[in-house]
Amino acid sequence: MSDSRPVFVDVAAGHFVFREGDSGSEMYIIESGSVEVLRAGRGDPVAVLGAGDFFGEMAILEDQPRFASVRAKSAARLLKVDRAAFAGMLKENFEIAVRIMRKLVSRLRRTEEQLSEAERALAQARGQAPVSAPGAVRPGPVAAVAAAPKRPAPVAAEALGKTLKLVHADSGSEFSLATGRTEMLVGRPDPVTGLLPDINLGPLDQSRSLSRRHAKVVDEGGILFLREEVGTTNGTFVNGERLQTGQARPLAPGDLVRFGSVELRVEAL
């Protein structure tokens, strides 16, 4: 029986991990260093990835040639994961599976946006009115008039959660929840997707207990609720009670909330 455990490989700066069109059945997680993703016919790299990022996951999911080349920008240490090891890794760390799914969804969204931009450019070239937004359906005059009265009035920022904030006692950091947004993501930055959460607790998370998409603060009718995201590993707590994934819990001044090991108090502004 072959050994299916992940193994570390070292790649010198300027050397290719694989080239566009190669066959492959492994993905890589960057332990240290950086790599650049290259496509034929494009002078600049499509992306530059660093420690914590991963690439080549499409080879795990389907038997297709590599769609891009990957070259070490600096000396890099990579964790090489084949299909058999990938299945075991997902069983041990569900967050990795969620991150891969989010990355694939992000790629699909970018592709849809690019297609929409191309369609609008083509419509303008033909002298037609462009679609107002990706995926939007342009209603007829009658439908537009009928739909107009049904639009909800915007909620003033002052009405959101009676101007609440989250306060970290040890550092004195404060995070206002009176932003006028209906959803605020809580977590730490994700270098793979470039996602920066609205409430970035990464600098406060010394033990790396936070998930990148840990929870959301959601406004529903002027009341703020806390809801844990799918794939969160170290829990979300309100007054010592752990939330179930997807469960919404209203917030009020005096509540103690904890994301992994980061504890904050809900206070009025």
C-alpha positions as CSV (number, residue, x, y, z in Angstrom):
1,M,0.0,0.0,0.0
2,S,1.4,3.4,-1.0
3,D,2.1,6.1,1.6
4,S,-0.7,8.7,1.2
5,R,0.5,11.1,3.9
6,P,1.2,14.7,2.9
7,V,4.9,15.4,2.5
8,F,6.9,18.6,2.4
9,V,8.8,19.7,-0.7
10,D,11.3,22.6,-1.1
11,V,11.3,24.6,-4.3
12,A,14.1,27.0,-5.1
13,A,13.3,30.6,-6.2
14,G,12.6,30.7,-10.0
15,H,11.8,26.9,-10.2
16,F,8.4,25.7,-11.4
17,V,6.2,23.6,-9.2
18,F,4.2,22.6,-12.3
19,R,3.5,24.0,-15.7
20,E,0.3,24.8,-17.5
21,G,-1.0,21.8,-19.3
22,D,0.8,19.3,-17.0
23,S,-1.2,16.4,-15.6
24,G,-1.4,16.2,-11.9
25,S,-3.2,14.8,-8.9
26,E,-1.8,16.8,-6.0
27,M,-2.5,20.2,-4.4
28,Y,0.0,22.3,-2.4
29,I,-0.3,24.3,0.8
30,I,2.4,27.0,1.3
31,E,4.3,26.6,4.5
32,S,6.8,29.4,3.8
33,G,7.9,31.6,0.9
34,S,5.8,32.7,-2.0
35,V,4.8,31.5,-5.5
36,E,3.3,33.2,-8.5
37,V,0.6,31.9,-10.8
38,L,1.2,32.3,-14.5
39,R,-1.0,31.9,-17.6
40,A,0.3,31.5,-21.1
41,G,0.0,34.7,-23.1
42,R,-0.1,37.0,-20.0
43,G,3.0,38.8,-19.0
44,D,2.1,39.6,-15.4
45,P,1.4,36.9,-12.8
46,V,-2.3,36.1,-12.3
47,A,-1.7,36.0,-8.6
48,V,1.0,35.9,-6.0
49,L,0.4,33.5,-3.0
50,G,2.1,33.3,0.4
51,A,2.2,31.3,3.6
52,G,-1.1,29.8,4.4
53,D,-2.4,29.9,0.8
54,F,-3.0,26.8,-1.3
55,F,-3.1,26.0,-5.0
56,G,-3.6,23.1,-7.4
57,E,-6.8,21.9,-5.7
58,M,-8.5,21.5,-9.0
59,A,-6.3,18.5,-9.7
60,I,-7.7,16.8,-6.6
61,L,-11.3,17.4,-7.7
62,E,-11.1,16.5,-11.4
63,D,-8.7,14.8,-13.9
64,Q,-7.9,17.8,-16.0
65,P,-4.6,19.3,-17.1
66,R,-3.2,22.2,-15.0
67,F,-4.9,25.4,-16.1
68,A,-1.9,27.6,-15.0
69,S,1.8,27.4,-14.2
70,V,3.1,27.9,-10.7
71,R,6.6,29.2,-10.1
72,A,8.4,29.9,-6.8
73,K,8.9,33.6,-6.4
74,S,11.2,33.0,-3.5
75,A,12.5,29.8,-1.9
76,A,9.3,28.0,-0.8
77,R,8.4,25.1,1.4
78,L,5.2,23.4,0.3
79,L,3.0,20.7,1.8
80,K,2.2,18.3,-1.1
81,V,-1.2,16.6,-0.7
82,D,-2.4,13.8,-3.0
83,R,-6.0,12.7,-3.4
84,A,-5.8,10.0,-0.7
85,A,-4.2,12.3,1.8
86,F,-6.7,15.0,0.9
87,A,-9.7,12.9,2.0
88,G,-8.1,12.3,5.4
89,M,-7.2,16.0,5.7
90,L,-10.8,17.0,5.2
91,K,-12.0,14.6,7.9
92,E,-9.5,16.1,10.4
93,N,-10.0,19.8,9.5
94,F,-13.5,20.8,8.1
95,E,-12.4,24.5,7.8
96,I,-10.0,23.5,5.0
97,A,-13.0,22.1,3.0
98,V,-15.0,25.3,3.6
99,R,-12.1,27.5,2.5
100,I,-11.7,25.5,-0.7
101,M,-15.4,25.8,-1.4
102,R,-15.3,29.5,-0.8
103,K,-12.4,29.9,-3.1
104,L,-14.2,28.0,-5.9
105,V,-17.3,30.1,-5.4
106,S,-15.2,33.3,-5.5
107,R,-13.7,32.2,-8.8
108,L,-17.2,31.4,-10.2
109,R,-18.4,34.9,-9.1
110,R,-15.5,36.6,-10.7
111,T,-16.2,34.7,-14.0
112,E,-19.9,35.7,-13.9
113,E,-18.9,39.3,-13.3
114,Q,-16.5,39.2,-16.2
115,L,-19.2,37.7,-18.5
116,S,-21.7,40.4,-17.3
117,E,-19.1,43.1,-18.1
118,A,-18.5,41.7,-21.6
119,E,-22.3,41.5,-22.2
120,R,-22.8,45.2,-21.1
121,A,-19.9,46.3,-23.3
122,L,-21.4,44.4,-26.3
123,A,-24.8,45.9,-25.6
124,Q,-23.3,49.4,-25.5
125,A,-21.5,48.7,-28.8
126,R,-24.8,47.8,-30.4
127,G,-26.5,50.9,-29.0
128,Q,-28.5,49.1,-26.4
129,A,-29.0,50.1,-22.7
130,P,-26.7,47.9,-20.5
131,V,-28.0,45.8,-17.7
132,S,-27.6,47.7,-14.5
133,A,-25.9,45.0,-12.5
134,P,-24.5,41.5,-12.9
135,G,-27.3,39.0,-13.0
136,A,-30.0,41.7,-12.8
137,V,-33.2,41.4,-15.0
138,R,-34.4,44.6,-16.5
139,P,-38.1,45.0,-15.8
140,G,-40.7,46.4,-18.2
141,P,-42.2,49.8,-17.4
142,V,-45.4,48.4,-15.9
143,A,-43.5,46.0,-13.6
144,A,-41.1,48.8,-12.5
145,V,-43.9,51.1,-11.5
146,A,-45.7,48.3,-9.7
147,A,-42.6,47.3,-7.8
148,A,-41.5,50.8,-6.8
149,P,-43.8,51.2,-3.7
150,K,-42.7,47.9,-2.3
151,R,-39.1,49.0,-1.7
152,P,-38.4,49.2,2.0
153,A,-37.2,52.5,3.3
154,P,-33.5,52.6,4.2
155,V,-32.7,52.1,7.9
156,A,-30.7,55.0,9.5
157,A,-27.4,54.0,10.9
158,E,-28.4,55.4,14.3
159,A,-31.3,52.9,14.5
160,L,-29.0,49.8,14.1
161,G,-28.8,48.1,17.5
162,K,-29.2,51.4,19.3
163,T,-25.6,52.3,18.4
164,L,-23.8,49.3,20.0
165,K,-20.1,48.6,20.0
166,L,-17.8,45.7,20.9
167,V,-15.1,46.4,23.4
168,H,-11.9,44.4,24.0
169,A,-11.0,45.1,27.7
170,D,-7.3,44.0,27.5
171,S,-6.4,46.2,24.5
172,G,-9.1,48.8,24.7
173,S,-10.0,48.1,21.0
174,E,-13.5,49.1,20.0
175,F,-15.6,48.0,17.0
176,S,-18.7,50.0,16.3
177,L,-21.8,48.1,15.1
178,A,-23.6,51.3,14.1
179,T,-22.3,51.2,10.5
180,G,-25.6,51.2,8.6
181,R,-24.8,47.8,7.1
182,T,-27.2,44.9,7.4
183,E,-24.4,42.3,7.8
184,M,-20.9,42.6,9.4
185,L,-18.5,39.7,9.1
186,V,-16.4,38.9,12.2
187,G,-13.1,37.0,11.8
188,R,-9.5,37.4,10.6
189,P,-8.1,38.2,7.1
190,D,-8.0,35.4,4.5
191,P,-4.9,35.7,2.3
192,V,-6.3,33.2,-0.2
193,T,-9.4,35.2,-1.2
194,G,-8.1,38.6,0.0
195,L,-11.2,38.8,2.2
196,L,-10.9,41.4,5.1
197,P,-13.7,41.0,7.6
198,D,-15.7,44.0,8.7
199,I,-14.7,43.3,12.3
200,N,-11.1,42.2,12.1
201,L,-10.1,40.4,15.4
202,G,-7.0,38.9,13.9
203,P,-4.6,41.3,15.8
204,L,-6.3,40.3,19.1
205,D,-6.1,36.5,18.4
206,Q,-2.8,35.5,19.9
207,S,-3.7,31.8,20.0
208,R,-4.9,31.7,16.3
209,S,-8.3,30.5,17.5
210,L,-10.4,32.5,15.1
211,S,-11.8,31.2,11.8
212,R,-11.4,33.5,8.9
213,R,-15.2,33.7,8.5
214,H,-16.1,33.2,12.1
215,A,-19.5,34.8,12.6
216,K,-21.8,37.6,11.4
217,V,-23.5,40.5,13.2
218,V,-26.9,40.8,11.3
219,D,-29.4,43.7,11.5
220,E,-33.0,42.5,11.4
221,G,-35.5,45.3,11.8
222,G,-33.2,47.4,13.8
223,I,-32.1,44.7,16.2
224,L,-28.6,43.2,16.0
225,F,-28.2,39.5,16.1
226,L,-25.0,37.4,16.3
227,R,-24.8,34.3,14.1
228,E,-22.0,31.8,13.7
229,E,-20.8,30.9,10.2
230,V,-20.5,27.4,8.7
231,G,-17.1,25.9,9.2
232,T,-16.2,27.7,12.4
233,T,-14.1,25.4,14.6
234,N,-13.6,27.1,18.0
235,G,-17.1,28.3,18.7
236,T,-19.0,31.5,19.2
237,F,-20.3,32.3,22.7
238,V,-22.8,34.8,24.2
239,N,-22.7,35.0,28.0
240,G,-21.0,31.7,28.2
241,E,-23.5,29.9,26.0
242,R,-22.2,28.4,22.8
243,L,-24.2,29.2,19.6
244,Q,-25.2,26.5,17.2
245,T,-24.1,27.1,13.6
246,G,-26.7,29.3,11.9
247,Q,-28.4,30.2,15.2
248,A,-29.2,33.9,15.7
249,R,-28.8,35.4,19.1
250,P,-29.9,39.1,19.8
251,L,-27.2,41.4,21.3
252,A,-27.8,43.8,24.1
253,P,-25.5,46.1,26.2
254,G,-23.7,44.1,28.9
255,D,-23.5,40.9,26.9
256,L,-20.1,39.1,26.9
257,V,-19.4,37.6,23.5
258,R,-16.4,35.3,22.7
259,F,-15.1,34.3,19.3
260,G,-12.7,31.4,19.8
261,S,-10.5,32.8,22.6
262,V,-11.2,36.5,21.9
263,E,-13.7,38.0,24.4
264,L,-15.5,41.3,24.0
265,R,-18.2,43.2,25.8
266,V,-21.3,44.7,24.1
267,E,-21.6,48.3,25.1
268,A,-23.7,51.3,24.0
269,L,-21.9,54.0,22.1
